[in-house]
Amino acid sequence: MFFALFAGMVSAVLPWWFTLVLFSPPLIIAAGSRWPLLAMLITMLFVFGVLPLGGPRFVDVIVMSFVFFMIAVYWRQIPEVFARYRRMWVFLGLLMLWTGLMVVYAHFYRRNQMAWIYEEAMSLAYWLVLIPAALIAYNEKTATWALRLLILMSVILSLLSITQALTGMRLSLSSNARVEAMDAISGGVEGISRSFVPGIVLVMFSFLTALANLLRRSGLTAVWVVVLLATAGALYVSFGRAVWAAMGVGTLLVAILSGREALKRFALVGLPLIVLAACLIWIVKPDVITGIVTRILSVRTEGAGLSSSLGWRMAENHFARLSILSNPFIGIGPGGEYKPRLIDWRAFSAQTHYIHNGYFFIMLKIGLIGFILYMMNYLHIMWRCMREWRLPEVNTSSRIALLAVMLLTLLLNFTQPEFMTGSTIICFAVLAPCILTSRPKLAV
């Protein structure tokens, strides 16, 4: 009664979204004590912008509340879980320790703006979700259900993105989501909208998981076809040339890793079906194929200046190299500015401290030492999947998909800073423990 009275009084004087976010952490904590998997999924929905939020800082409060409360609830299981993934915690601990030292360095020595320090350091702190995810997914049945629900979440995100593209309305509440007309973009096509929602890494993972299961004939064919079509639609409407290229490589990679029979099946059935689908789409709605071709060929016109995507990135990389060479080992600290404001573009107010190249981003902000620690943490997860994916008792399809997505993300970081994106980091932090625990007898 007291809680209801307090909530009613707060609702009368504060905006509804602030009230909702104010009570989100205690509600997630309450749910986590009884249904930890539900708390983890709700936290991810807040990060992806599917649930209402009051801003990125409120989401950070929710994420950190989830992390520390789950550690408090499962503290008795920590020694056992830590023993299972011993090296993972070493790499994670070193990365978090170095990030903390860089925050102190950036604030007290470099005098970087605190808001920018917080923004960039908090993105790295999302790797802490590895701990509660490992505690929750330590049970095989829970890990399997987590994988199923994560794939369902990716379908929801895909449908959300497709709906945005069809209606032109922004439905995701995340600050990183966007919907824009393609005729306003270099290489765009009139009448086609570009739609992007956070969690594209989860969508890519589900697409490749569905593909691997279909190629390996793992069962549930109708379900995997639905997942494949929904996620493929979301990847298309993103109109990201790097994403398209990565998924083309990922499709071939999954076919190769799935075994010789799967590769033959892909060559004899998959490729003809792709060509047939492209022909049917060309007949029914030629604007789709025209949009894809135009968007790909627009690379030839890139690089003319700051008005182009490639030209802007080349300018960023130029200033980044100069700054890295002047501060090679510890960088300029989180939130540090590495270049002047090149154009009066208020819509991109972060242009002096933001860079699209993920590798330069990390080397700029936490130096070569931090970059090495980050890559040790990242590559160790890949190594676990690579080392164990051929064992008969593991969930092969999902491991192949995670391995492929992590390899593809290494390519994506040349054009977009996935290494410093909270939604990408939380996807890997949750997927890795679930996949390393699940078994085929329970897995989808």
Secondary structure, 3 states (H helix, E strand, C coil): CHHHHHHHHHHHHCCHHHHHHHHHHHHHHHHHHHCHHHHHHHHHHHHHCCCCCCCHHHHHHHHHHHHHHHHHHCHHHHHHHHHHCHHHHHHHHHHHHHHHHHHHHHHHHCCCCHHHHHHHHHHHHHHHHHHHHHHHCCCHHHHHHHHHHHHHHHHHHHHHHHHHHHHCCCCCCCCCCEEEEHHHCCCCCCCCEEEECCCHHHHHHHHHHHHHHHHCCCCCHHHHHHHHHHHHHHHHHCCCHHHHHHHHHHHHHHHHHCCHHHHHHHHHHHHHHHHHHHHHHHHHCHHHHHHHHHHHHHHHHCCCCCCCHHHHHHHHHHHHHHHHHHCCCCCCCCCCCCCCCCCCCHHHCCCCCCCCCHHHHHHHHHHHHHHHHHHHHHHHHHHHHHHHCCCCCCCHHHHHHHHHHHHHHHHHCCCCCHHHCHHHHHHHHHHHHHHHHCCCCCCC
